[in-house]
Amino acid sequence: MSRWRGVRIAVAALFLVLLALYTRIDFGRHGVNRFFRPVDEKTGDKPQQEGPMRSIQNEQSTGADAYTRKHDMTRIESRTGPLDYETPLAATTQTQWNAVPGTETTTGVATASMAAADLTKIVVMGATSIEDTSWVAAELIDWQHAIYRVDLVENATESTILHTDVNKGREAMPYLTYIIDNYDHLPDVMAFIHPHRKGYPAAWHNDAPGYDSVLMLQQLRLDTIARRGYVNLRCLWEPGCPQEVRPWREPPDIERVQEHAFPYYYSLFFNKTLDETRKLVEVVATPCCAQFAVSREQVRERSKEDYQKYQQILKVTKYDDDVSGRVMEYMWHIIFGQDAVFCPDRNQCWCDVFGRC
């Protein structure tokens, strides 16, 4: 009897050991630890190369990005149903736009007033080979377009197609590639968006009836962009405002990996020490989701070399694609001259940016 009891104990112990090993492997490759630490080049545990977009339908991500995306969707779905664009939302705290120097008078009218119809404009996006972007040329006929394929890096037969050198940093890589390659001959206005045409949940981040990218751009007030320099194409605060990223959160939240990474990116981007960064950036907030419009003058407030530096940091970072892309999502408004907390009043934003007054 005692012999069989000993066998059972041994088998149970072996099972627990195997379970522990399996759990460790699983978390080391796919869980929080994988996103929290830099990649070890010696072990070959390298960053994912999953493509730039946060497509709800097309991704099977795990770890930090899956957590943040699930968190975002939960917050969106907590609403009482589809967004109602006819009924104004309750007023929220106003955030002041930081206009491009020299473009505004005391009356808020651009000094070099140009009719919106005369402004040159382009829509910029990144997409994988399987994503259908034919709608851009078909339905945005008055817009130029630059669509970067992010998974054609080694495909010599497709060399004439716009593509990124590497697939890292999600939408940030095609965005930066466009700015760098065209810095000396930019149009008046650039809209940087995702390739999703419309509908929920694929295009849930679009701030327009039917989550429609075409409607969003057709309603876009180009004069506002020319005057202010930068606008987020999402006015709704959820997710992103009023305090999405808190780099110095106490106690730290290990699942919010972007918060741990943000100070390091900020210090590298803007040549600050971590101590200086801590004093400058306590909270970072803006409506999600890395879709925005910016003027030529605002882009050129920074040098071409600055954008090349940002791109190079994304190329060599030891953080995974999910983390670097998420950090950039909350960095664009700062790059383009806005305060770290940039959460304009929703109703005023709808009126100023889209003419929904």
Secondary structure as GFF3:
##gff-version 3
##sequence-region A 1 357
A	DSSP	alpha_helix	2	30	.	.	.	ID=ss1
A	DSSP	alpha_helix	32	36	.	.	.	ID=ss2
A	DSSP	alpha_helix	63	77	.	.	.	ID=ss3
A	DSSP	three_ten_helix	116	118	.	.	.	ID=ss4
A	DSSP	beta_strand	121	127	.	.	.	ID=ss5
A	DSSP	alpha_helix	134	139	.	.	.	ID=ss6
A	DSSP	beta_strand	144	149	.	.	.	ID=ss7
A	DSSP	three_ten_helix	156	158	.	.	.	ID=ss8
A	DSSP	alpha_helix	172	182	.	.	.	ID=ss9
A	DSSP	three_ten_helix	183	185	.	.	.	ID=ss10
A	DSSP	beta_strand	189	192	.	.	.	ID=ss11
A	DSSP	three_ten_helix	209	211	.	.	.	ID=ss12
A	DSSP	alpha_helix	213	218	.	.	.	ID=ss13
A	DSSP	alpha_helix	222	228	.	.	.	ID=ss14
A	DSSP	beta_strand	230	232	.	.	.	ID=ss15
A	DSSP	alpha_helix	257	269	.	.	.	ID=ss16
A	DSSP	alpha_helix	274	280	.	.	.	ID=ss17
A	DSSP	beta_strand	292	295	.	.	.	ID=ss18
A	DSSP	alpha_helix	296	299	.	.	.	ID=ss19
A	DSSP	alpha_helix	304	316	.	.	.	ID=ss20
A	DSSP	alpha_helix	321	329	.	.	.	ID=ss21
A	DSSP	alpha_helix	332	335	.	.	.	ID=ss22
A	DSSP	alpha_helix	346	354	.	.	.	ID=ss23
###
